[in-house]
Amino acid sequence: MLYNNTTGSNIVARALYGMLCLTAALPLTVGSTNAASTESVVYRFPAGAGGYFPTGRLVEDAHGALYGTTALGGLMGKGTIFKFVPPTETQKTGQLTVLYFFSGTPYGALPQGSLALGANGVLYGTTPDGGNGAGDGTIFAVQPPTAAKPYPTGITIHQFNREADGNAPAPGLLIGNNGTLYGAISGGASGFGSAFGSIFAFVPAKNQTVWTEKILYAFKGGADGLTPNGSLISDISGALYGTTLDTAPVPNAARSGTIFKLTPPPAGKTAWTRTILYRFKGTTDGSIPTAPLLRDGKGALYGTTKGGNGTVFKLSPPAAGKTVWTLATLYSFKGGADGQTPSSGVVVDKTGALTGTTLKGGATGHGTVFKLTPPKTATGKWTKTVLHSFAGGTDGNNPASVLISPSGSLFGVTNYGGNTGCASKPYPGGCGTIFKLTE
C-alpha cells in the first residue's frame, strides 16, 4: 500500500488533502510564433509540499478536471498526484489539489508519465523507484473519496523485484478488458522476466484486492529489441502495440529501436505472439522511437523518434496480399527554431491534424508545440507549424505531451520553468507549469 494507507498516516492524508488546495495566479498570456494560437500559463508549481517537476500527458475526466503527476515534492519529497480544475469564464483562476504523495520505500517514489483513468474515477500509474528496499518500482491505484473515506485512498498493486520480474516499470499503463492493466518493464529481471525488458499484465480478482501478474513477452535483446518504453495501445482484437528504444545488445552501441505487436493467444493456448512490425535503421527513418503510439481507423500507427533532431512517422499496415508494413517519415525536425527531440508521441484532432511537442528547440531553445496538417492530395506533403515556442523562465521549459480537450483547447505541462524555487543544478530552472493553448 501507499504511505497514506495506514491508520496513522491517513490522518496526515486528510490534512494534506485539506491543506494543499492551491489556487493559480491569473493566467499569463505569452506571444506565440503563430498569430492564430494563444498560449497561457494557467498554473506554476511551487517548490515543496505542493509537488514540482510535472511529467507525462494530463488526463481529463468528464467534468473537465485534469490529473497528472509530479516527479518530486510532496510531504516526503518523493512526488505527488494532483488534480487541476482549469480557469473558466466565470472562475478566472484554476485550482490545484494534491490528491496523494509518495514516500519511497515501500510505497513507491518519483511517479512519471501519464495516469490511466479507470472506472469510477480510479487513477492508475507506475513509479520507477521505491517499492522494495532496492527501489525497483511499483504499480499503484488511487481511489477517489467516498462517503466512508472523504479523502483519496492509495493502494500499491505491485512492488517489482529485479531478481524476479524486473525493475523500473515504464511510465504509463493501459486499462484493458475487465480492468486488466498492461505495461512494460525496462529490464533487470533474471527470473521469469527478462534483462532486456518485458511486457506484463496484472489481472484483478472481482473485488480488485488481489491481482495476478503475467509476463506476456520477455525481450531477447539485439534484433529482437530491448528496453520497451511508455504506454501500450490496443486494437479491437486485444492485440497490443508498443516500441522498444534499442536494438543493440549493449546500451552504448548504436540505437535504432522497433515497433512491435503482441497478439493474444488463440483459444486453448497461453503464449502471446510477438511480431516486429518495423525495425528502425537509424538513418532517414529516425531512431529511438518513443511511446505511446497513435492508431487510426485503418490500422496505421503514428509516433515520434527522438534520435538526432527527431521525426514524426506513419507506419501503414500491409496492402492486400502483402506482409510488410511501410514506414513514411511525415516530418524530420531541423533543430534550432524548428524544434528538436519530439519524445512524447502525437495526438490527433477532429481534422486529422497531429499535434505534439519537442523538448528542445524553438525560438529560444526551450521547446515547442507543433502541428502537422495532412496533405489535401494523396501525393502531397504534411505541413508543419510551430504553434508555440516556449520562452523559458515563467513561460516554462521542456514541454511534455499534450491533451486535446473536448473544447478544442490543448493542455499540457512543462517539466521545468515557471516559478524559480527549483532553480538548482542539474535542473534548468523552475518547478514546472500547466499550460493551455488555443488556436
N, C-alpha and C positions, 0 to 999 in steps of 0.2 A: 504493500500500500504506500501511497504518498505520505509525506511527512505529516500532513494535517489530518490524517485519518485516525489517530489515536485520541483517546478521550481528552487528555490534557491539551494536545495541540489543536484540537477542534476549537477550543476556546480562543486560541491565537488566530485560527482561521476566521472565526466570526468577527474578531476585532479587525483583522486585515480587510475582510470584505466590507466592513462598515467604514473603515478609515480611508482606504485607498480608492476613493472615487474622485478622480481628478478631472477638472474642467480645463479644456484647452483655451488658449488665448484666441482672440479674433483671428480668423484665417489671414495669412499673408499671401497676397497675390503677387506672383513673380512673372515677369515678362517671358514669353515663350519664343522659341525660334520659329514658330508657325503662328501667324497672327490669328488663325482660326481656332486656336486652342488656348485655354487658360489653366494654369496650374496654381493650386492653393495649398499651402501647408495648413492642415486642419488640426495637427497635434504634434508637439515636440516632446519627446520623452525626457524626463528628468533623471539625473543620477540618483541611485539609491533604491529605496524600497518600491518605488513605482515601476521598476524594470527599465532596462535600456538595451540597445542593440537589437531591434526587432528584425526578424528574418522571415523568409518564405512569403507565400501568397496568402492574403487575407481570405477568409470565408465569410459569407453573408447569410444571415437567416431570413426567414420570411418577413420579418419586421424591419429589415434594413440594417440591423446591427452587425458589426464586423468583429471577427475574432482572430487572434493571432498570438504569437509567442515572442518573448524577448529572451535572448541567449543569456543575459546576465541581469543582475539586480534582484529585487525582492528582499524579503526579510533575511534570507540566508545567503543572498548573493549568487544563487545558482540558476536564476531565470524565473520567468513568470508566464502565465497565460492571462490574456486580457480580453475584455470586451469594450468596443468603442462604438458609441452612438454618434453618428456624424451630425454636424450642424444642419439645420433646416432653415426655411424662410422665416419661421416663427421663433425657432430656437437658434440664436446666432452662434452659440458656442457648442462644441462637441464635448462629450463626457466619456472618460476612460475609467473603467473599473477593473482592478486586478482581481481575477477570479481565483487564481491559485499561484502558489510559489513552490519552488523545488528546493530540496535540501541536500542533494548529493547522495551519499550512502545512507540507507539502502533504497532511496526513493527516486533517484534519477536527478540529472543535472544538465544544464546547458541545452534546453529544448531548442530545436532549429527546424526550419521548414514549415510547411503548411499543416494545419489541423484538418481532420476529416470530421464533418458534421453528420452525426448519425441520427437514428430515430429518437424522438423525444428530447432533442437538443443535447444529446451526449456528444462531447468532443473527444476525439481520439488522436494520439500522436506518439512520437518517439523522442527519446533523449539519447544522444550518442555517448553520454557519460553517466556516471552514477550507477545506482543499482547495487550490484555486489561490491565487495571490497576492492576489486580490481578496476571498478569503474567501466564495466562493459556495456552499459546502456540498458534502457527499458522501453517497454510499451505501456502507455498509460491511458486512462479514461478519466474524464471529469464530468460528473453528473450535475445537472442544474439544480437549483434549490427546489425543495418541496415543502409541503405544509409541515411535515415532520422534521425536516432539516432545512432551515431557512438560509442556507449558505451552500455553495458548491462543495461537492464531495469528490475526492480524488481516489482512484483505485489504480494500483500497479498491476497490470495484467500479466507482465512477464519481466523477469530480470535475466538478461542474457549472460552467458558464461562462455568465454572464448575457447575454453577447452572442450565444451560440449556442443554448442550451437552457434558460436561466433560472437563478435562484438561490434560495437558502433553501428547500430541499425541506421540505414539511410533515412534522411528526413522524409516524412510523409507516409501515409497509409491509404490503401484503397479498401472501401467497405463493399463487400460482395453480397451475394445472396445469403439470406438467413443471418446476416450480421458478421460473416467471416471477415477477418482482417488479413489483407495481403500486403507484404512489404519485402524489403531487401536488406540483407546483412552484408556489409562490405568485406568481411573476411575474418580471419583469426581462428576459425574452428579446426580442431584436429579430431573431433568426434564425428557425428553424423552430418555435420555441415561441411564447409569447405574453407580452406585457407584462402581461396580466391573469391569467396563470396557465395551467397545462397539466396534463393527466393523462398519465403516462408508463408505459411497460412496459420492463423490462430482461429480455431473453430469454437464458438461458445456453446455451452450447455444451454438448455432452455431458460434457466434462471440467470445466465451470464455471470455466474460466480466461479465457474470452472471453465478454463479454456484449454483446448488440446492443440499442441504445436505439431505442425507438419512441415518438413522440409520438402518443397516441391521440386527443387533442382539445385544442385551444387556445381558451380562453375569449375572448370578444369584449368583455367589459365591459358596463356598462349592464344592460339587461333580461336579457342572456344570463348575467350573473353574473361575478364576479371574486373572486380570492383563494380558491381551493379549499383546504380545511384538513383535517388529520387523516387517519387511516387510512380506506381504502376497504373496502367489504364486497362480496360477490358472491353470486349465486344459482347454481342448478344448471346454468343455461344459459351461465354465464360472464359474464353482464351485471354491470356494476359500479355501485355506488351511493355517493353522497357528497354533500357540502354545499359551498356557497360562502358566505363570510362576508358578501359585499356584493352589491348590485345597482346601486350608484351609480357614475357614471362617474369620480368623483374621490373620494379617500379620506375627505375631511371632510364629504361630503354625507350625506344620510340613508342609513342602513344597514339593509337588510332581509334579503337572502340568499335562497338557493334550495336545494332538494333536487333532485338530478339523477340520471339513469340513463344509462349508456353501454352500448349494445347491440353485441355483436361483429358484424363484417361477415359477410354470407352467403357461401356458397361462391363463389369466383372474384372476390370483391371485397376491398378493403383498408380502406375507410373505416368507422370506428365511427360509430354514430348516437347523438347526444346528445338526450335528452328531458328537459325540465324538468317534474318531477312536481308541484312546488309552489313558488310564489314567495311569500315572506312579505310581509305588508303592514305589519308594524311596529306593529300595534295590539294587539288582544286575542290575536292568534295568536302574538305574540312576534316577535323579530328576532335576527339574528346567530346562526343555527344552528351547532352545533358537532358535529364528527365525533369518534368513529365512531358510525354508526347501528347499530341492532339490528333484525334482520329475523326475524319469526316464521314459523311453518309455513304460514300463509295469505298470506304476501307483504306483510303490513303492516310499516311501518317505524316505529321508536320512536327518539326522540332528545331533545335539550335545546336551548333557546335561551338566550343569556346577556344579551340586551338588557334594559334595565330591571332588574327583580328576577329575571327568568328564568322559563322554563316547561319542562314536560315534555309532549311531544306524541306522538300516534299518527297516522300517515298511512296510510290504508287504500286499497288498490287499487280501481279502478272496479268497480262491480257489472256483472253480465252485460249486455251491450248498451250500456254507457256507456264514456266515455273519461276522465272527470275523477276524479282522486284526491281523497280527502276528508280534511282535517286536523281532528282533535279535540284540543283542549288538555286534557290529563288533569289538570294541576295548574299553577296560577300562584303563584309564590312571593310572599310578602308583605314580605320583608325582615325585619330585626331577628331576633328569636328563631326565626322560621320558616325562616330561611335565605335566601341571596341568591347569584345568579350560579352556577347549575349549568353547568359548562363542559366536562364530561368524558364526556357520554353516560350511559347506564344499562346495567346487566346484569340478567339475569333468573334467578330461582331456580326450583326444581322446582315450586313452587306457582303460578308465573306472576307473582309479585310483582317489581317493578322496584326496583333499588337504585342509588343514585348519591350524588354529593357536591355540596355547594355550597362555593365558595371562601370566601365571606363569610357573615356572619350567624351565627345560633346564640346561645346564652346569653351569650357574651362577644364575639361578632363574629369568631371565628377560623375559622368554617366548620363544616359538619355532614356527617354521613352520614344519608341519608334513605331511606325505604322507601315505595313506593306499592303498596298491596294492591288487586287488581282487585275490581270490584263482584260481588256474588253474583247480581245480575239484570242483564238486558240494558240496563235503563234506569237502573241505579244509578250512583253516583259512586265513583271511586277514592278510597281512604283513605290519607292521607299521615301518616307517623310519623317523628319525628326519633329515629333510633337512637342518635346520639351528637352532642353539641356539643363541639367542641374548645376546650380551655381556654387555648390558647397556652402559652408557657413550655415546660416539659418535656413537656407533652402533645402539642405540635405545633400547626401553624398552616397554613392553606391546603391542605386535602387534595386530592389528585388522585383519579382514578377508582379503583374498587375491583375486585378479583378475587374471585369466589366459588370457594373450593377445593372439591374433591370431598367433603371432610369437612363441608362446610356453613359453615365459618368464612369471614369476609371478611378479606382482606388488602389493604392499600393503603399509600401513602406520603403524608406531608405535606411540602410543599415547604420549609417553614421550621419553626421551633420545635425542641424537643429540647435539644441542647447549646447553649451561648451563645457558642461560639467564633467564630461567623459573624455576631454581632450588630453589624452596622455598616450605615449607610445605603447604598443605598436599601432594604435588606432588613429585614423586620420582626422580626428576631432569631431566632437558632437556625439550625442547619445542616440540619435535616430529620430525619424519623423514618420507620420502618416500624411500622405498627400492625396489630393483629389485633382483630377484633370478632366476638363470638359471641353469638347470640341465645338 
